[in-house]
Amino acid sequence: MTVECKNTIISGVTDVLVGDLSATEQTATSLGATNGGVTLTAAVEKTDVVVDQSLLPIRKIATSAGYTLSIPLAEITKDNLAKVLGLTIDNENKVTLVPEEYHQIWIKTKGVVNSSGKQQVRTFHFPKVAFIPNGELNMSRTDQQTITLEASVVNCPTNGSNVEFMSVTDEDPQ
C-alpha cells in the first residue's frame, strides 16, 4: 500500500470566502488577503494488485482519497487566528476550544478571457470542509507574516463518486 500526494496550486486568487453550511456566497465572510495562492492536496492511497502469474504487482488501484486545502492568510486578524488555531475569541478576549465544525469555502480567482475580451471570474466552491487546527506563524525574509488555514474537504470522491466534492464555475464580469 502506498500513498501518493499531488499538489495543485490555485493561483490568481482575488478572494477567499468562508461561511457555515447554510451560508450563500453573498453572505459568506472574506478572509482577506492571501499570499502565494491556495494549495489543494490530493492524498490517494493505492494498493498493489498481485496475481499468481507474476512476481511483481500487475497494477495499483486507488482505495481511498483525502483532500486538503491550505490557504496562506496575509491578514492575521483575531477571527483568522482563531480559525487557524481551532479556537473562538469573544469580545472580552476569552479563548475557548471549538469542537469540529463544518464550513463552506469559495475561492475566487481570475478566470479565462471571454470572447468579448473581458476576464471572467472563476469560483471554486467546496461545500463542506472541516478546519484543521494548526499553530504555524510564518515569517519571511521581508518580515511578512502569514498564517495558514488548513481544511479537510469532506465528501471526497470515493467509490467512483464525487458528489458534492467541489464545483468550478466561470462568470462573465458585470
N, C-alpha and C positions, 0 to 999 in steps of 0.2 A: 504494500500500500504506500502510495506517495501523495504528497500534496504539492500542487503547482500553484504559484501565485502570479497573477498578472495585474499590473497597474495600468489604469487608463487615466490620463490627466485631462480634466475638463478645463480648458483654458479660455481666456476672454471673458471671465466671469464678471458680470456687471452687478449682480445682487444675489444674495442667498437669503431666502425667507424660511421661517420656521413657524409652525402652528400646531395646535393639538389636532386630534383626529377629526374633529368636527369643523375645523377651520377651512376657509377657502383661501385661494391665493391672494384675494383682495384684503382679507382680514388677518393674514399672517404677518409676523414681525420680521423686519430686516435685521440681520446680524451685523450689518455694517461692512466696512472694507475688508477684503481678503488679501492675502499675499501669497502668490505662487500657484493659483489655480486650485481646483478641488480634485482630489485623487479618489478614484473608485477602484478598490482592490478586490479581485476575484480570487478566492482560495478554493480550488477544485481538488477534491480528494479522488484519487484514481486507484483502482485495484487491477492487478495483473490477471489475465485470463490464461490459465495453464491447461494444456491438454497432454495426454499420454504420448502423442506422436511427436512432440517437440521438447527439446531440452530447455528452450527459452520460452518465456511467455509469448503468446501469439499476438496479443494486443492488450491495451488498457481500456477499462471502461470507467466512466465517471460514476461515483457512488454518492457523492454529496457536494454541495457548493455553499460557500458562505461569502457574503459581500459586505464590505465596509466602506464608508465614506470618511475621508479625512479633509477637514476644512480649516486651513490656517487663517485664523482671525487676527486682523491687524488692530482692531478696536477692542481693547481689553476693558470693556465696561463691566460693571458689577453683575449685570444679568448674564453676559457672555462667560465671565469667570465662573459663575455659579453653574451654568450648563456644562462647562468643561469638567468641573470638579465633581459634578453629581450632587449639588447642594441647592438649597434655597437660602437667600439672604433677604430678610424682611426689612422694612423701613427703619427699624431700630438696629440694623446690622446684626441681628441674631441669626446664626448659621445653623441649619439642620440638614441632615442627610435626606435625600429624596429616594423613595422606592422607585424601581424601574417604571418608567412611563414611556408611552409611545407618542410619536410626533410625526408630522409630515414635513418634508423638505422640498422646496422649489429652488432650483439653481438656474438663474437667468444668465444667458451668455449672448455674445454677438453671433447671430446666425448667418446664413448664406445671403448673398446679394440677389434680390429677385430680378425678374425681367425688366422692371422699371428702374433698376439701378439703385434701389433702396435696400439697406441692410435689414434683414429680418431679425426678430428676437427668438432665440431658441431657448426653450424651457425644458429642463429635466425635472420630472416630478417623481419623488419617492413617497408613496402614500403611507408607508408605515416603517418607521425606524425607531430604534432604541439607542439613546446616547450611551456611550461607553465612558465612564468617568476616568480621567487621567489627570495628572498634575504637571504636565510639561509646560514650562515657560521658556521659550527660546529667545536668545539674544544673538543678533547677527553682528558682523564686524561694523555695521553702521549704527549699532545700538538700537536697531528697530526691534521692538518686542512683538512677538506673536504668541498666541495660544492656539492649540489645535483641538478643535471639536471633532470627536470621532463618534460615528454612529454605525450600528449594525443594521443592515437592511433586513427587514422581516418579510416573510412571504417570498423568499428567494426561489429561483427556479429549482424545482425538484420533480422527479418522475416525469420529465418531459414537459412540465407545465411552467409557465412564467406568469400566471395570473397575478395581477396587482403587484408586480415587482418594480417596474419603472415605466414611465411613459416619456416620450420626447415629442414636443410639438414645436412647429415654426409658425410665427405670426408676423404678418406684414406690419410695418410701422403705421401708426395712426396718422 
